[in-house]
Structure formats: C-alpha cells, structure tokens
Amino acid sequence: MSVPPWVKWQNYLMYLEQTYDLGLHDDDEDDDEDLLDYTDHVGRYVKIISEELGLTVSTSNLSVYTARDSSFWSQVREHYDPKKLRWIEMMIADENSFYLPEISAAYLARGTVNHAASLAMHFVHAQVSGEKQIPMDVPSDFLRLIWKEAVAYFGSKIINHKRKTDTIADIKASLAARGPSDLGKEALQLALAQKMHELMVITGVPGHRLQARPRKKWSYVLAASLLGGMMGERLFGGYQKKLIKAATLATFLKKPLGNPHFDVVYYEALEVIESLPAPFLSKKEKL
C-alpha cells in the first residue's frame, strides 16, 4: 500500500507482458528467442536516473538477461574461473540482480520495478566509475560491496521513492528474534559491528577495528545489502531535501571501485552521508 500507483502499474505491465509472451509461444520451439526482453525496461530507468543526476550514460551496450537466457550462462562459464563462477551462482540463487562489467552483462533476478531500477543504477555506476570487475573478494571487498548496494538502492529510490529499507533498530529486533543456529544471524551481527566501526572511524577513534569475523563469506554479501540499503536511504533523503547536490553525487559515483585506497573514498562519502538527517525510524512505521 506504500508504493506509488505508477510503480504498481509498471509491475503489472511487466507481469502481463511476460504472461502473454509465455502463453503465445507455448508451442514454439524457438521459445527462448521470443521471451520478453527486459533490456528496454532497464534501459528506460537508466535514462531517467542518468538524466536526473546530470550524467551521460549510453545504453547501446546494455544487455539484460534472466535465468531463462542460455546465452548468459554460456558467457559466464566461458569467462569466469570456478571460484568466481560459484560466487555468481550464489548471487543468482539468492535472487540478486547484478551487472558483470567484464562481459557487459546485466542479470535481472526478478521482473519488479525495484529490481529493474537497482539493476539500472548498477549499470549507470559501472559506466561512470569505469568499473572493470565485480568485487567478489571478501573481506577485502566488503566496503566496495556496501557502496555498490548503497548506490543501487539510491537509484531505485529515484524510480520508486516510497521504497523503504531496514534501520539499525530493525536489525537489532531481527537479531533478537533469531535462534543461536540461525543462518542469517551472522550477517546481522556483522552489519551491527560494521555500523559501530564506521561510527568510530568517522568520529576519529584511533585504531578501532571491526569487531566481527564471520565464518561464512556470504555473510558479507547479506550484511552489505543491509548496510547499503540504510546508506542509500539516507543519501536519497538528503538529495530529496536538497541537502546534497547532484554534482556532489556524480563526484562520488565516478570514484573507481578498483582504487587500492577505496577505504579512504568510502569514509569520505560516509562522513557526508552520516551528516544527513535520518529519513525515518523504521520501515515498519506507518506513513
């Protein structure tokens, strides 16, 4: 009930188009070639987002794939080694939408507005930052993963400004409700520890270290999604209230992820974002 009517309409149109297409070609052996292509959907969002932020981004090399596209799997298997392939398979299994700059391929996990808009922002970010490869090496790429999620979430808010994410209070409440053997507990603990670490760093506490060492590498991805959502929410709130300019955002977006000193870039951006007002107390509160 909290999303704008046009977002619901876009979701419904995507559903109708896909349903019609599947029904029309049930008996067609060339079904794969005729399935709905989401490239136009994502491309429209790329145009809206880039124009909003004053960025010049071409969609000429944008190709959006889904799990039904066999050509995507062929490209992935040919290009990536087993370790990276396993990472990509986990991203897909966890229903994440992502962009692979190495092969210029965008993967859309679900045909919703939020997924399509986030994927569009992933593409915009990759183009303006000159991203060469997707960060997969954790914990060293943890900050890069958080930043990518923050940027993607921010882009999705440009399209669907009613979208909401978790807050620290939500994470604490969720953590309290988890059992000791719950698979998601480690990611929640990491997210809280990272948030505390960030506050210590930007307030000038010397030598503070992250007080969490997850056993599962995937916990970094889950925690990055939570932390990125909160950062993106705050960033959009400041942008919407004109507390941060599009030109400043563009400067942040153009920072290369491959910078060996990306942690400095990250905390410079974080210091600005943390100075912005918190947009809401919890996503569970009523509008």
N, C-alpha and C positions, 0 to 999 in steps of 0.2 A: 504493500500500500504506500510505501515511502518513495517509490521511484516515479519520475515524471511520466505522464501518459505516452509521450512520443517514444520513450525507451521501451515501454511495453509493446508499443506498436511495431517497433523495429524488431524486437524479439519474435513477435507473432509473424511478421513478414518472412523472417528467416525460416521459421518453422514451416510456414505454408509452402515456401519455395522448395524447401528440401523434401517435404512430404509429397508435393505434386510431382517433383522430378523423379523421386523413387517409384511412385505409383505409375508414372508414364512409361518408365523403362524397365519394368519388372521382367519382361521377356526379352530384353535386348542383351545380346552377348557383349556389346560394347558399352555396358553399363558404366564402367569406370570413367570413360571419356565424357559421358553426358551428365555426371553428377554435378550438383551445384558447386560452382567455383566461388569461394569466399574472397578471392583477391579483390574484387570490386568493393565488397563490403568494407574490408580493412583499408583499402585504398582511399575510400571516402573519408574515413576517420583520420588517416594520415594527413589528408589535405586540410581538414578542419583544424587539427591540432597544430600543424606547422604554420598555418596562416594566423592562428590565434597568438602564437609565440613569435611571429615575425621571422620564421626560419624558411629557408629554401630547400625543400626536400622533393626529389623526383621519385615517382612510383614506377618508373619504367622497368626497374629490375626487381620489383616486388612480386614474389610468388608465394601464395598461401596454400598450404597443404593440410590435409586432415589424415586421420588414421586409415582412411579408405584409399589413399593415394599410394599405389605401389611404387611409383617413381621416387617418392620421398624416401622410402625405406632403402631403395637401391642406392640413392645418393649418399645417405647416411652410412650405410655399410661399406661403401667404397672409400669414403673419405676418412672415417674415424677409426682409431685403434680400439681394441676390446675394452679398455678402461673407460674411454670417453663414450663409447657406444653404450656401455652399461649405464652411464650417467644419463644419457639421453633417453634410454628406455625407462629409467626410473622417473624422469620428468613426465614422460607420456603416461606411465602407469598412475602417476599422482594427479593427472588431469591438469598439467601446467601448459600454458601457451607460451611459446618462446621463439626467438629468432636466432638462426645459426649464421653468423656473418661469413664463416669460412666457405659455405656453399650457397650463400644468399637465399636461404630457405626459411620461411616463416611457418611455424606449426600452430594450428588453431585446435585446441583440445575440445572446445565446446562452442557451438554457434550462438552464443549470447552476446549482448551488447558489451557487457563488462569485459569478457574475454577478447572480443574483437578490438575494443578500444585499447586495452592493455597491450595487445599484440602490435597495434598500430604505433603506440608510443615506444615499444621496444625497437621497432623498425626506425622510427624517427631518431631515437637516441643513438642507435648504431651508425646511422648515416652521418649525423653531425659530429659525433665523437671520433669517428674513424675506427670504430671497434673492429678488431681483426679476428678475435676468437672469443667464444663464450667462456666466462670464468667457471671452472669446474674444480679447481684445486683448493680444497678446504683443509685446514682453517685459513690458509694464507689469502684466499679469495673471499673470505667472509664479508668484509666491508664492501667489496665490489658487488656481491650478491644483494646486500641490503640496499645499496644505492640503486641498482638496477630495478629492484622491486619498488622502491620509493618513486622513481621516475615513471615506471609503468603505471603505478596507482594514480599518480598525479595526472597523467594523460587520460586515464579512464574517467577521472572526475571532470575533466573538461567536457567530455561527452555526456556522462551521467553524474551530474553534480549532487544527486541525492544519495549516492553510494556511501556507505559507512564501513569503518573497519574497527578492529579491536583497539582497546586502550590498555594501559597498564593495569587498571582496575579489572578489566575483563580477563586479562591473562592471569592475574592473581586468583580471581574467582574460579577460573577454569582449572588452575593448578591445584587449588584446594579440593576440588571435586574429583581429582584423579587418584587412582589407586597407585600403590608403590611400583607395580609392574606395568603400568600403562605406557604404551609405546610413545605417546605424544608428550609425556611428562618431561622427558629430557630436553625437548625443543623449547618448551615453555620455561624451564629453568634457565636455559641458555639465553633466551630472549630477555628475561628479567636481569640476568647477570650482565649482559651486554649493555642494557639500558643504564644500569648503575655505573658501569665502567665508562660509558660515554659522558655521563654527568660529571664524573670525577675528572675526566680528561679536560672537558671544556671549562671547568671551574678552576683548573690549574693545580690539581692534586698531583704532585710529582711521583713518578714511578708506579702508579696504580696499574694493576694487571687484571685481566679478565678472570673472574672467579668461577670459571666453569670449564670443564674438559669433557665434552660429550664423547661417548664411546662410538656412537653411530654417526657417520659423516652426514647422513641425510638430515640429521637434526639441525645442521647449519642451514640447510635449504628451508626447512619449515620455520625456523627462527627468523631467517632473513625475510620471509614473506610477512610475518607478523610485524617485525620492526620497520620494514619498508612501507607497509600499509600505514602505520602511525606517522611516519615521517612524511609520506606523500599527502596524507590528510591535512597535516599541519601546514605543509607547503602550499597546498591549494587554498586553505583558509586564508593565509596571508596574501596570496595572489588575488583572491576574490575581493578582499578588503583593500586592495591596492597598497599593501604594506611592503610588497616586493614587486619589482618591475619585471616585465617580460624580458628586457635586455639582461637583467641580472640572472634570470633563469637560463637564458640562452648561453650565458657565460659558463654556468655550472654544467650544462648539458654537453658543452663542447670539450670538457676536460676528458682526456683519453683514459680509459679504464686500464690500459696497459702501462700507465705510468708506474715505475717501480716505487715511487713515493706516493702512491694513491692514498695512503692513510692520511697524509697532510691535506690533500684535496678534500677528502671525506670530512675531516673535522672542521675544515674551513666552512664547508657548506652546512654542516650540522650546527655550528655556532650561530649562523644566521637563522636557520630553521627553528632552533630552540628559543630564539628571541621572539618568535611569533606567538600570538595567543593560541592556546589550545582551543580547537573548534567545538568540542563537546565533551561531556563527562563519560558517556558510554554509548555504544551503538544500540544498546537496549532501551535507552531513554526514549520517551515519546517525542514526536516533533511538535 
